């Protein structure tokens, strides 16, 4: 760059280095906050108090009975993923038997 002496270039480099370090720190803090929020939402999801989708985490499974009476819970229960997919428990068990092999007994 013509017209810039070494002192001006050094000042520009120093300023840019500070800006890069500041952006990196902000990104790091944002990732920490996101991880905390994700952990809280995952715990709430496991407890059944959060029904949203968790797209920033590995897929989790839970069984929902929808507050049905104990005598009919198995009939209405569904396996639900943290990404929103749902299947009846009976279908999930059939799929699990298929994956594990026919010798799997429940």
Secondary structure, 3 states (H helix, E strand, C coil): CCCCCHHHHHHHHHHHHHHHHHHHHHHHHHHHHHHHHHHHHHHHHHHCCCCCCCCCCCCCEEEECCCCCHHHHHHHCEEEECCCCEEEHHHHHHHHHHHHCCCCCC
